[in-house]
Amino acid sequence: MGILRRQALVLLLLLGAAGAYADDAKPPFATQVKALGLSDGEIQNLEDCVLGSYQLIVAARADVTSDRAILTRQLLLPNTSLKDLEPTVRHSIEAEMKIRMAEFDRQLKIRKLIGNKRWASLMDMATNLKKQTAPQDDPVDDSQTNRIINLLRVLGS
């Protein structure tokens, strides 16, 4: 009888915790995206802004990856000095700087386009989408919402 009571108590505690969690749960992701209230024109401007910097960021990331491989190869050579590594390190730092500046420029443009509050919400959603391991909600049949979710994926990458 004592074990049965203990199990019932644990079950009640778990159900209570699940109920408390459900009360604090955020609305579905697609609902959050729709709540931004972005117009077609704003979405198009966001796409232009995000995709405009995307190619530069991808190219600079490729440079960083390439430079890491070069540095690894140089470190394996028997008589490598810091002076030998410096040009590649400088190139890599410049590529990182390009990435950061492009990301900041993109952020400022987005904030100017949609305002501080929606910009902050958009960036939070991009961060949350990036952290998700499971696919977000059910598929969305709204093309506007899908366009925004695709932008969020790029912003979070």
Steps between C-alpha positions, in 0.01 A plus 500: 500500500785743576659442159166556327451831680851609415443419131168686504670803659776496237239474226306796640817707527592420140152588377510825696839588355376422148194719557714786628727466200204505261380827656839662435545353152540741212253499215591285200792633297286581195268704721796697632615568144154619396483721810783709355243640259742543210355617170598352162712806430682471833565130441639576154726773643618259770575233240697751293695612807575148625586352163708804406749424777469122484748445216766717665457316831517155338816594304667641813409187699659290226817711531509439877458125449770496234736702720449256788601214272806691380602579858458136600717392209763766584512390863585148388813621322816452706644854501190721503534831680245761608621716213400222258151483650435873520377567142243221520389608847458859378298383201278292726446792738408725207248242379350478852478879502313493167253251644436702816467831317261351244290350781492832688415691183219255429370535857496879479320493165239257631443709811456810285253316274270350765567694820665410829229283652438279196874483431562372854220243461633390161851452636370306803306273266809447283701403809227266625462338158874439487490331843215266404605144434157383391326659202276790594124444525295346225560613142361844429281554195530877516766611249566824689576310821720254310696789349561645846601161643750460215642845582527398865699191399745715307525754784567220747769333295 
